[in-house]
Amino acid sequence: MRVAFISPEFVTESNYDGGLANYLHRAGVSLARLGHEPHVIVASDREESFDFDGIRVHRVDVRPKGLHALAHRILQRYRPVLSILRQSHRLNRRLRQLHAKHPFVLAQYTSYRATALFRPRAIPAVVRLSSLEPLWDRAYEREHGRMGSGRLTAFLEARSIARGGLLISPSHLLADAAEKATGRPVRVVESPFVPYGGELDPTIYREHLSTRRYALFFGTVGLLKGIKCLAEILEPLFENHKDLYFVFVGKEGRYRGRSMLEYVREQAGEYRDRVLHFDRMPQASLRPIIEHAEAVVLPSRIDNLPNACIEAMSLGKIVVGTRGASFDQLIDDGVSGFLCEIDDRRNLLAVVERALATGRADAIGARARARIDELRPEIAGARLVEAYEELVGKRPASC
C-alpha cells in the first residue's frame, strides 16, 4: 500500500514541534515495518526528496514569492489565512505530481492547518483530527472564541475536515466531540508508538540533574498543558519535600503578556531556585531525564492521547494526568498511573503527593509499559491499515 501523509511539519524539518511530527514519524515507521510504502509530503523552505527511517520524504517550498510575498506584506492581518491557503495548494500540487508518476492508494491529511483544502478528488483521503475549536478555545481561555483571522483559519480547518472520506482520531474524547460537531462518524485509531532506538546523550542529565531528586513536565510550557495550575502547587510541594526540584523541558508559552516560566517561578515563591527549565531537546537528551524522574506530571486542560504521556509510560514512569482530557484512555487510576481533576490545584497537589509516596512504583511502571505495548506497530499500525482498507474499499464516489 503506497500512502502519502500531507503535513505542515515533520521530524526532519526546522519547524519540528513535537506531537504531530512525532506521530507522523511513528505512523510512517509502523507502515514501513508492516511492508507498506509511506511517503511524507511536508512544508519546507526547499524542494528535495530523500529517505528517512524507511519513509520517503518530499520537501515542498511553501515560502511566499513574487505576488504572494507582496500580498503578505499588504494584508498583514490575514497572513495566517494566506499561509494556510498557499501551503495546502502547494502540498497538494506536489501530491498530484507524484501520484501521476506512481499512484498512491490514499492520502492522509492533518486537520491542523487545513491541509486537505485542495486535495485531489481522485485520491481517497483520510483526515486525522488534531484538535477541535470549541474545546481548545476554552483551554486557551478564549472566552469569545477565535477573532479576526483566527476565525477564518478555524473555518478553513473545518472545510478541510469536511473533505475527508474518512475521519480518524487518536482519542475517544476528540472523536465524540467531533461527531457531535460535524454529524459524521469518527473512527478512533490510537497512535502507533515506536520507541527511540538511537544512542542516548546523557550530558544534560549528568551536568544538571544527576545529583537531584526531581519531578518532571515536558512539552509546551503553556496554558493548554495546565501549567498555570501546576505552578500554583509548587510552593506547598517544595515545602513538603525539602530536596525536591521541578524540571520543565520544552518551549515557553505566554500567559497574560509574559513568559509562563515567569509566572511559574513567581508562584514558587522563595523556592524559585528549585524550578529548572531546559528548552526543547532531541530524544537522545530527553530520554535520560525522563528515565530518572520520580514522577512525570502532565496536568493538561485538554489533550489528544498525548505523546508525552505515551513516552513516559513506555519507560515505566509514574505519570500524573488529568481526568477527562484523554489521559484516562491510557491510565487506569492507581493501577498504571494517577489521574487528577482538571484545574483543581488541591486535587493536583494531593495526587502528585500520592504519586511521589507510592511504594508500588515498579508494579505501576510495569502496567504502564504493558498499556503502551498495545500501541506497538504490529497492533496500532495494523489498526491504521484496517482503517485505510475500509476507506479504499468504498466506491470512489464516496471518497
C-alpha positions in Angstrom: 0.0 0.0 0.0 1.5 3.3 -1.1 0.4 6.0 1.3 1.1 9.8 1.3 1.0 11.8 4.5 0.4 15.5 3.9 1.7 17.7 6.7 2.9 21.2 7.7 5.6 19.6 9.8 7.8 16.6 10.2 10.7 15.5 12.4 13.2 16.3 9.6 12.3 19.9 9.4 13.5 23.0 11.3 9.9 23.8 12.4 9.6 20.4 14.1 7.5 21.0 17.2 6.7 17.7 18.8 3.3 15.9 18.8 2.2 15.9 15.1 5.6 15.4 13.7 6.3 12.6 16.1 3.0 10.9 15.3 3.8 11.1 11.5 7.2 9.6 12.0 5.9 6.7 14.1 3.0 6.1 11.8 5.3 6.0 8.8 7.8 3.7 10.5 5.0 1.4 11.5 3.7 1.2 8.0 7.2 0.5 6.6 7.6 -2.3 9.2 4.3 -3.8 8.0 5.5 -3.8 4.4 3.8 -0.7 3.1 5.4 2.3 1.4 4.9 5.6 3.4 5.7 9.0 1.9 5.6 12.3 3.7 4.9 15.5 1.7 5.9 18.3 4.1 6.0 22.1 4.0 9.6 23.3 3.9 11.9 26.0 2.6 13.4 24.0 -0.2 12.5 21.3 -2.9 14.0 17.9 -2.5 13.2 14.2 -1.8 15.1 11.8 0.4 14.7 8.6 2.5 14.4 8.8 6.3 13.8 5.7 8.5 12.1 3.8 5.8 10.0 6.8 4.8 10.3 8.8 1.6 10.2 12.5 2.4 9.3 15.1 -0.1 10.0 18.7 0.9 7.9 21.4 -0.7 9.0 25.0 -0.7 5.9 26.9 0.6 7.6 30.3 1.1 5.7 33.2 -0.4 7.4 34.7 -3.5 6.5 37.4 -6.0 2.9 38.4 -5.8 2.3 36.1 -2.9 5.0 37.9 -0.9 3.6 41.3 -1.8 0.1 40.1 -0.7 1.6 39.0 2.6 3.1 42.5 3.2 -0.1 44.3 2.2 -2.5 42.0 4.0 -0.6 41.6 7.3 -3.7 40.9 9.2 -4.6 37.9 7.1 -1.1 36.4 6.8 -2.1 33.2 8.7 -5.0 32.7 6.3 -2.9 33.3 3.2 -0.2 31.0 4.5 -2.7 28.1 5.0 -4.2 28.5 1.5 -0.8 28.7 -0.1 0.6 25.8 1.9 -2.3 23.5 1.2 -2.3 24.3 -2.5 1.4 23.6 -2.9 1.4 20.4 -0.9 -1.4 19.0 -2.9 0.2 20.2 -6.2 3.2 18.0 -5.3 0.9 15.1 -4.3 -0.7 15.3 -7.8 2.7 15.3 -9.5 3.9 12.3 -7.5 0.6 10.5 -8.0 0.8 10.9 -11.8 4.1 9.1 -11.9 3.3 6.4 -9.4 -0.3 6.3 -7.9 -0.9 6.4 -4.2 -3.6 4.2 -2.7 -4.7 7.1 -0.4 -3.5 10.3 1.3 -3.7 11.1 5.0 -4.1 14.7 5.9 -3.8 16.6 9.2 -6.7 18.7 10.4 -4.2 21.2 11.6 -3.6 24.0 9.0 -6.3 22.7 6.7 -4.0 20.6 4.6 -6.9 18.9 2.7 -8.5 22.1 1.3 -7.1 21.5 -2.2 -6.9 17.7 -2.1 -7.3 15.8 -5.4 -10.6 14.1 -5.5 -9.2 11.1 -7.4 -7.2 10.0 -4.3 -9.1 8.7 -1.3 -8.5 10.9 1.7 -8.2 10.3 5.4 -8.2 13.3 7.8 -6.7 12.8 11.2 -8.1 15.2 13.8 -5.6 17.0 15.9 -7.9 19.4 17.8 -11.4 20.8 17.8 -12.0 24.6 18.0 -14.5 24.8 21.0 -12.5 22.5 23.3 -9.2 24.3 22.5 -10.7 27.8 22.8 -11.9 27.0 26.4 -8.5 25.6 27.3 -6.8 28.7 26.0 -9.3 31.0 27.8 -10.5 32.5 24.5 -13.9 33.5 26.1 -15.4 34.7 22.8 -13.7 32.1 20.5 -11.2 33.0 17.9 -11.3 36.5 16.5 -10.5 38.0 13.1 -8.1 35.9 11.0 -8.2 33.2 13.7 -11.9 32.7 13.0 -11.1 32.4 9.3 -8.4 29.8 9.9 -10.9 27.8 12.0 -13.4 28.0 9.1 -10.7 26.7 6.7 -9.8 23.8 9.0 -13.5 22.9 9.3 -13.8 22.9 5.5 -10.7 20.8 5.2 -12.1 18.2 7.6 -15.2 18.1 5.5 -13.2 17.0 2.5 -12.0 13.8 4.2 -13.6 10.5 3.1 -12.7 9.0 6.5 -12.1 10.9 9.7 -9.9 9.4 12.4 -8.9 10.5 15.9 -6.4 9.0 18.4 -8.7 9.7 21.3 -12.3 8.9 22.2 -12.6 12.4 23.7 -12.0 14.2 20.4 -13.8 11.6 18.3 -17.0 12.0 20.4 -16.8 15.8 20.3 -16.1 15.9 16.5 -19.0 13.5 15.8 -21.4 15.9 17.6 -19.9 19.0 15.8 -19.8 17.5 12.3 -22.6 14.9 12.3 -20.1 12.4 10.8 -18.7 9.2 12.3 -15.1 9.4 13.5 -13.1 6.3 13.9 -10.8 6.0 16.9 -7.3 4.8 15.8 -4.8 5.1 18.6 -1.4 6.4 17.5 1.3 3.8 16.9 4.3 4.0 19.2 7.9 3.2 18.2 10.4 3.6 21.0 13.5 5.7 20.4 16.2 3.3 19.4 19.2 5.6 18.9 22.2 6.3 21.1 21.5 8.3 24.2 23.2 11.5 25.2 23.1 11.9 29.0 25.2 15.1 29.0 22.4 17.4 30.2 21.2 15.0 32.8 24.7 14.4 34.2 25.6 18.1 34.3 22.4 19.4 35.8 20.2 16.7 37.3 22.2 13.6 38.3 22.5 14.6 42.0 19.0 15.9 42.3 15.6 14.4 43.1 13.0 15.8 40.7 9.6 15.6 39.2 9.2 16.4 35.5 7.0 18.1 33.0 7.9 18.0 29.3 6.0 19.6 26.4 5.0 23.1 25.7 5.1 25.1 28.9 1.8 26.9 28.5 -1.8 27.3 29.5 -3.2 24.4 27.4 -0.9 22.0 29.2 -2.2 23.0 32.6 1.0 24.9 33.7 -0.9 27.6 35.5 -2.5 25.0 37.8 0.9 23.2 38.2 2.6 26.5 39.1 0.1 27.0 41.9 1.1 23.8 43.7 4.8 24.3 43.6 5.3 26.3 46.8 3.4 23.8 49.1 5.0 20.9 47.2 8.5 22.2 47.8 7.6 22.9 51.5 6.7 19.3 51.9 9.8 18.0 50.1 12.9 19.9 51.0 15.1 18.1 48.5 12.7 18.1 45.5 13.2 20.1 42.3 10.7 20.5 39.5 12.1 20.3 35.9 10.3 21.7 32.9 11.5 20.7 29.4 10.0 22.4 26.3 9.4 25.7 24.6 7.9 28.5 26.7 4.4 29.6 26.2 2.9 33.0 27.1 0.5 33.9 29.9 -1.1 37.3 30.2 1.6 39.0 28.1 4.6 37.4 29.7 6.5 34.2 29.8 4.7 31.3 31.5 8.0 30.5 33.3 8.0 33.9 34.9 4.6 33.0 36.4 5.8 29.6 37.5 8.8 31.0 39.3 6.6 33.7 40.9 4.3 31.1 42.2 7.2 29.0 43.6 8.0 32.0 45.9 11.1 31.5 48.0 11.7 28.2 46.3 12.0 29.6 42.8 15.6 28.3 42.5 14.2 24.8 42.6 12.4 25.4 39.3 14.7 24.3 36.4 13.9 24.8 32.7 15.5 23.4 29.6 14.5 24.3 26.1 13.3 21.7 23.6 15.8 18.9 23.1 16.2 15.8 21.0 15.1 12.4 22.2 18.7 11.3 22.8 19.0 14.0 25.5 15.4 14.0 26.8 15.1 10.3 27.5 17.7 10.1 30.3 15.9 13.0 32.0 12.6 11.1 31.8 14.1 7.9 33.0 15.4 9.4 36.2 12.3 11.5 37.1 10.4 10.4 40.3 7.1 11.3 38.6 6.0 12.9 35.3 3.3 15.5 35.9 1.1 16.4 32.8 -2.0 18.3 34.1 -3.4 19.3 30.6 -6.7 21.1 30.3 -7.3 19.3 27.1 -5.2 16.8 25.1 -5.5 14.2 22.4 -3.7 11.0 23.5 -0.5 12.9 24.2 2.9 11.8 23.1 4.5 12.9 26.4 2.3 10.5 28.4 2.9 7.7 26.0 6.7 8.2 26.1 6.8 8.4 29.9 4.6 5.3 30.3 6.7 3.4 27.8 9.7 3.9 30.1 7.7 2.6 33.1 7.4 6.1 34.8 4.6 7.1 37.1 2.5 9.6 35.2 0.0 12.1 36.7 -2.5 13.1 34.1 -5.9 14.8 34.1 -9.2 13.0 34.1 -11.4 14.0 31.1 -8.5 15.2 28.9 -7.8 11.8 27.2 -5.3 10.6 29.7 -7.9 8.3 31.2 -7.8 6.4 27.8 -4.2 5.4 28.7 -4.1 5.5 32.5 -6.1 3.3 34.9 -6.1 5.4 38.0 -3.9 3.9 40.8 -3.1 0.9 38.6 -0.9 2.2 35.7 -0.6 5.8 36.8 -2.6 8.5 38.5 -5.4 10.9 37.4 -6.4 14.2 38.9 -9.1 16.8 38.1 -8.6 19.5 35.5 -7.7 22.9 37.0 -8.1 21.7 40.6 -4.9 22.7 42.4 -5.8 21.0 45.7 -6.6 17.7 43.9 -3.5 18.0 41.8 -1.3 18.5 44.8 -2.8 15.6 46.6 -2.4 13.3 43.6 1.2 14.4 43.0 1.9 13.7 46.7 0.3 10.3 46.2 2.5 9.6 43.2 5.7 10.6 45.0 4.8 8.5 48.0 3.8 5.3 46.3 5.6 2.2 47.3 4.3 0.4 44.2 6.4 2.3 41.6 7.7 -0.9 39.9 4.3 -2.5 39.7 2.7 0.6 38.4 5.5 1.1 35.9 5.2 -2.4 34.6 1.5 -1.9 34.0 2.2 1.4 32.3 4.6 -0.4 29.9 2.0 -3.1 29.2 -0.5 -0.5 28.2 1.9 1.2 25.8 2.9 -2.2 24.4 -0.6 -2.2 22.9 0.5 0.7 20.7 3.4 -1.2 19.0 3.3 -1.2 15.2 2.1 -4.7 14.9 -1.1 -3.7 16.8 -1.8 0.0 16.4 -0.1 0.2 13.0 -2.3 -2.7 11.8 -5.4 -0.9 13.1 -4.4 2.1 11.0 -4.1 -0.2 7.9 -7.5 -1.6 8.7 -9.0 1.9 8.6 -7.3 2.6 5.3 -8.7 -0.7 3.8 -12.1 0.4 5.0 -11.8 3.6 3.1 -10.4 2.3 -0.2 -12.9 -0.5 -0.2 -15.7 2.1 -0.6 -16.9 3.2 -4.0 -14.6 6.1 -5.3 -17.6 8.5 -5.4 -17.9 8.2 -1.6 -14.3 9.1 -1.1 
